[in-house]
Amino acid sequence: MVQKYFSKHNCVKALVVLITIGFSTNDAFAAGPPKVSDLSNPLAQVLLVIIVGLLLAIGLLANVILGAAQVYLQRFKDERKKSETTAAKALMVTMICLTSVSLFAAAAPADPATTTVIETSIAGLSFSSFYVLVGVIGLELLIMIVLLINLKKLLANESLVMAEAAIADNEPIVVRESAFIKWWHKVNSLKPIQEESTIDLGHDYDGIRELDNRLPPWWLYGFYLCIIFAGVYLYRYHVAHSAPLSAEELSISFEKAAIDKEEYLKKSANNIDENTVNYLSSPTDHEAAQKIFTTICAACHLPDGGGSVGPNLTDAYWIHGGGIKDIFKTLKYGWPEKGMKSWKDDYSPLQLAQLASYVKSLQGTKPAKPKEAQGVLYEEKVPDSKAADSTKTPAVTGSDKKAVAINP
């Protein structure tokens, strides 16, 4: 029956021919040596298998519909011929449009010198071939949906005819429950209305009978599982203490957050440069910078910063600027022509910021043998928020250690 059904329709033949044209377009019209056929692509083979499978399913479904529509066969044939003719025309137009894309693409040779390399394939399959195959699959799925809808209508009509015949013959009408209704009654252990007498408790209140309906099995089993889970939970959390309670989980999360914050600060500290550096005043930073200062700076500036070969770091006079950013820049890049080495390859940005802050903190201290002043007097700039009161310009004095510039 399927073979007879396919032999009567040119739609399948046109489909096969147009798919072949779609795959052979590039090989037939492109210049140069023949290319590998798209039919050898694994994706194309999978799509072709799906297409053939859907075609067989369509044929079998059409055969079922023809068997179920014997009463309405002639009218159905007329409607089917009309719909299949329209579908075949639409299919041929669609396939021609899709295959024409590759025809026009291969007709115009491109200049290799001016051609931009663009991805023109999906898993090794050309766009045109992929869209042709996917379009055919979509069309087949649409046809199957239409056939299923028609089959449902025919079955409904058949049930109606059978019910009318039963009424005419005075036969009882048997109502067939759907598979879902049967499954629902089985899952919930529901008793049909014919068996309600077996669960009647004999209590009648104004016509309302009391029935001994059991709880659904899924509800009972779920309740039993909850009891088992509660026992395991109590033993694990309150007896064996093998898992943390809510308060302990909160404490653990706080500790982890503190560790993550410390790691983040360490990473962000290494992003410091001469434009973002700020004065660091914590005792930890001070101690770390003092060790570095004693190691690399004391030879030229003395341990107390009074200066020997290098300038005095305790007065208000600076050669290359006395702001925290100026000092950081001097430490980072150095002044090789004046004997000041660049330390950016020896210490991290955080360590240089600590050292610059320590050097800044030496200003105003009293060294044992201070060197004479060098450079120019450095005065901290007044912040914009205090610019209104400019009658007295603050200057850096020897006793004021807090006069530290953030923006020199």
C-alpha positions, 0 to 999 in steps of 0.5 A: 500500500505504501509503495502504491501510495508513493508511486502515484505522487510525483512529490517524492520524485521531485523531492529526490531530484531537487535534493540531488540538484542542491547537492550537485550545484557547486560541483556542476557549475563551479570552476576548477577541479571537482569538489568532494560531494556534500553527501559524504559529510556525516551531518548530511548523511544523518539528515538524509536518514531522518528525511527517509525515516520521516518519509516512511512514517508519512507513508505509513500514517497516510496508509492508516488514515486511508484505512480509517477513512473508508466511509469518507474515502472519496471525499478524502481522496479529493481533498488529499489530491488538492492538498498534495498538489498544493504541497508539491508545488510549494515544495518545488518552489521552496527547493528551487529557491534554496538551490538557486542560492548555491547556483548564483554563488558558484556562477560568479568567480571571485578574485582571490586577491580581494576575497575575504575568507568567510565561514560558509559551512556548518560542520563541514556542510555548506549553508545551502545544503544544510538549509535544504535538508533542514527545510525538507525535514521541517516540511515533513514534520508539518505534513505529519502533524496535518495527517495526525490531526486528520486521523484524530478527526476521522477517529472522532467521526467513527466513534460518533457513527458507532454511538449513533448506531448503538442508540438506534439498536437500543444497545448500551453505550460503552464509554472508553476511558482514555489511557491517562484517566486509567493511569490516574485512577491506578496511581491514586487507587481510586475506586470506580463509582460501581464499586463505592458500595464496598467502601461505604461506612454506612454514615449518611449525612443529609445525603452525603455518604462517608467512604473509606477512601485510602490515601494515594500510594504516592502520598503515603510513600512520600510521607514514609520517605520524609520520616526516614529522611528526618531520622537520618537528618537528626542522627547526622546533625545532632547525634554524630555531628558529621555535618555542620549546623546552620550557625556553623555553616554561617561561621565557615562561610564568614571565614571563607569570605575573609580569606577570599577578601584577603586574596582579592586585596593582595591581587588588587594591591599588585595593580598599584601604579604611580597614578593610583598609589595612596599612603599606607599607614598600617603598622604591618605596612610600616614594618614591611617597608622598614625592612626594605628601607634598611636593606636597599636605602640605608646605604645612601640615605642612612637608616634614619633617612638623614642622607649621606650619598643620597639626599636628606629624606626628613626635610621639606625639600625634594629634588623630584617631588615630595608627594606620595605619587612622586616618591613611588614614581622615583622608586619604580623608575629610578634616576639612573643618571643620578645613581638612583636605581629602578626597583620595579623589577625587584619589588612588587607594586605593593612593596613599592607603595609601602616603601614610598609611604615609609619614606613619606613618614620620615618627613619631620623626624630628627636624624642624627646627622641631617644632610643640608637641604637639596632641591626645592621646598615642597608644599602639600596642595590644599584639597578642593573642599578646603580651598574656601579658607585659603587665608592660611596656606598649610606648609609641611613642618618638621613636627607635623607627620600627618601632612601627607599628600594624596594628590601632590 
